[in-house]
Amino acid sequence: MGNEKVGVIGCGAMGRGIIKNLVLGGYQVLAFDVNQQALDAVEQIGASPTSQKEDIFRQVDYLITSLPSPQLVKETISDALTFMKEGSYILDVSTTDVATSRTIFQQAKDKRIAFFDCPLSGGPEGADKGELTIVVGGDPDEFITVSPLLKVIGKEIEYIGESGSGQIVKLCNNIVVAGIITLLSEAFLTGVKAGVPATKIAEMMQKGSAQTKAMSIFGANLLDGNHENVKFMLQHMSKDIDLYMDLAKQEKIPTFFSASIEQFFTTAKNNGKGELDTSAVSQVLEELADSLIVPK
Ligand SMILES: NC(=O)c1ccc[n+]([C@@H]2O[C@H](COP(=O)([O-])OP(=O)(O)OC[C@H]3O[C@@H](n4cnc5c(N)ncnc54)[C@H](O)[C@@H]3O)[C@@H](O)[C@H]2O)c1
């Protein structure tokens, strides 16, 4: 892999850790981001920042997109396909939707470029440690070629099936994580008002049948009422919930639970909490309950 060039578009919370591990894994990494601070940060860890995306598209064997919306992914890859060489690979690690993945897959295939939806789970910490869980959709024959690169950035790599399959798994995962955080918030409010500190409730949950990884990741923020420590931006989770609901509607699955979770997240976003951690959804429940998880 010594001379293989990887382009990364989007050097945010996830892109940064991915770049770090690609550099450690011996890849030559060319990076682009609209935010100069994000680019400066990845230069410090060994990537070559590039001001023109086209320079990246022309040179690389692999292109990774880690972007905040399906629209940006579509625009960026449509642009990339004009310049990338035949036989190269595109890995979209953003969380998008099935239709976006399948449209890009076909456009790329027409240019003899293999496209994979490779959404991630494990957060910025998992990205930093190279321990992400990655679910992959795309051509199974081409997967063999991209697998070594994915193993550099992730620990659990699972090929799911045809294009879009990775996104299906990821959207189902995230609606459950969003639901757990919302329900934890409600349960903590109830337990605290009834007389037991949330820290004690959480401790016993993690030793019992309510144990969750969502609690391990987002619990500290819920329990100290500080949502500035961003593990996963609330506006990104809100986007994923909307994408999940579109999928459920398309498949004609009733959305009683996800619809109420969506209401909490939309309210949180409308109240200016979009750039806080996902755990900030608890503040909407606190306001409705006129009560606090961490009483003052
Ligand atoms: N943070 C997580 O825990 C997590 C986990 C799994 C999946 N994801 C998904 O990964 C993707 C990225 O998430 P993140 O948390 O790294 O987001 P982020 O907001 O931290 O990073 C996104 C980066 O993209 C850059 N960007 C925006 N528009 C751009 C453009 N047109 N061209 C180039 N760069 C552009 C931004 O400046 C930013 O640096 C999202 O789709 C998200 O849903 C995030």
The ligand as a Gaussian input file, in Angstrom:
#p B3LYP/6-31G(d) Opt

LIG

0 1
 N      -19.550000      12.003000      14.682000
 C      -19.985000      10.759000      14.751000
 O      -20.058000      10.156000      15.835000
 C      -20.411000      10.024000      13.505000
 C      -20.521000       8.642000      13.595000
 C      -20.888000       7.931000      12.472000
 C      -21.192000       8.600000      11.297000
 N      -21.093000       9.955000      11.235000
 C      -21.430000      10.582000       9.948000
 O      -20.209000      10.966000       9.329000
 C      -20.411000      12.186000       8.590000
 C      -19.461000      13.249000       9.108000
 O      -19.716000      13.425000      10.503000
 P      -18.752000      14.290000      11.447000
 O      -19.237000      14.055000      12.828000
 O      -17.339000      14.064000      11.087000
 O      -19.196000      15.750000      10.978000
 P      -18.394000      17.119000      11.129000
 O      -19.428000      18.176000      10.969000
 O      -17.527000      17.098000      12.321000
 O      -17.441000      17.084000       9.837000
 C      -17.894000      17.316000       8.531000
 C      -16.799000      18.102000       7.820000
 O      -17.210000      18.317000       6.465000
 C      -16.783000      19.615000       6.101000
 N      -17.533000      20.066000       4.948000
 C      -18.786000      20.590000       4.881000
 N      -19.119000      20.859000       3.617000
 C      -18.049000      20.492000       2.847000
 C      -17.778000      20.522000       1.463000
 N      -18.688000      20.982000       0.589000
 N      -16.579000      20.067000       1.021000
 C      -15.651000      19.625000       1.888000
 N      -15.841000      19.578000       3.232000
 C      -17.026000      20.004000       3.689000
 C      -17.007000      20.454000       7.343000
 O      -16.270000      21.671000       7.306000
 C      -16.554000      19.499000       8.437000
 O      -15.171000      19.660000       8.736000
 C      -21.895000      12.549000       8.754000
 O      -22.617000      12.053000       7.667000
 C      -22.281000      11.832000      10.036000
 O      -23.660000      11.539000      10.082000
 C      -20.682000      10.689000      12.298000

